[in-house]
Amino acid sequence: ALLFYWCTFYIVIYRKFAVARPILFVGKKNGEVANIIEKQNCGYMVALGEDEELAAKIVAMWKDNEKCKNFGLNGRKLLKKSYDRHHALQGWRKILLSP
């Protein structure tokens, strides 16, 4: 079940990157996805339970279309650079061949 969740979650992120959409991630701020979003400047992160911050980020995204466009383009660049088909197949190979 954990592998299914992990794969499904990353498929959602990759799809957002593929169509150059900004990410609004709600979860652990010190996790892998949050680190990617922060380092690559492709969206916002909000910790679980931070309702006011989430609302503020939604409003910020709604008001600043140019920033959202740049977030999306940054995600697209990241996808092409680091998560293309070759990288994805290498990741699956590692998972499937692990003991």
N, C-alpha and C positions, 0 to 999 in steps of 0.2 A: 504494500500500500504506500509506503514511503517513497519508493522509486516512482510509482505512478504520480504521486503528488509533485515530486521534484520535476519530473518530465513535463507534466501538464503546466506547471507554473512557468517553467522556462520557455515553453512553447508560446505562452501568452506574451511574455516579454519580447521574444524574438519577432513575433508578429507585429508588435508595436514598433519595434526598430525597423522592420522591413517596410512598413508603410510610412515611416518618418513621423510617428506620433509621439508626443511627449509622454513621459511616465509620471504617474502620481502613485507612488508606492506607499502602502500602509503596512508597517511591520517593524522588525528589529532594525534600528538605525545603525547597528554595528555589524549587520549581516552582509553576506556576499552581494546580494542584489543592491542594497543601499550603497555599498562601496562602489559598485559599478556606476550607479546613477550619479553619485557625487563626483567621482573621478572623471567621468566622461561628460558631465554637465548635460544630461539628457532628461532631466525631470526633477521632481521634488520627492522628498521622503518625509513621512510623518510617522511617529511612533504610535503604536496601538494605544488607544485611549485618549489621545490628544485631539479631542473633537474640535476645539477652537482653532488649533493650528491647521487641522484638515480644512475647515471652512475657510480660513484665511488663504490657504494655498489654492483652493478651488476658485476663490474670487480673484486671486492674483493671476491665475492662468486665464480666466475669463477676460480680464482687463488687458492683458499683455499678449496679444496675438503674435507679435514678432518674437518675443522670448519663447513662446511655445513652438513656433516654427523652428527656431534655432535648436531647442531641445530635441525636436524630432529629427532634424538634420544631423545632429551630433550622434544620436542613436543609430541612424542609418549608416553613418560613416563607421561607427564601431562594429556594426553587424558585418559590413563588407570587409573590414580589416581583420576582425578577430573571430567571427562566428559564421563564416561562410560554410559551404557544403563540406569542404575539406576538413575544417575544424570540427564540425558536427560529427562527421563520420569517425574521426579519430576519437572523439569523446565516447561515442557509442561503442567503438571497438574496445576501448579501455573498460567500459562497464561490462560488456558482454563477456570479455575474456578474463575478468577478475574472478578469483576463486570464491 
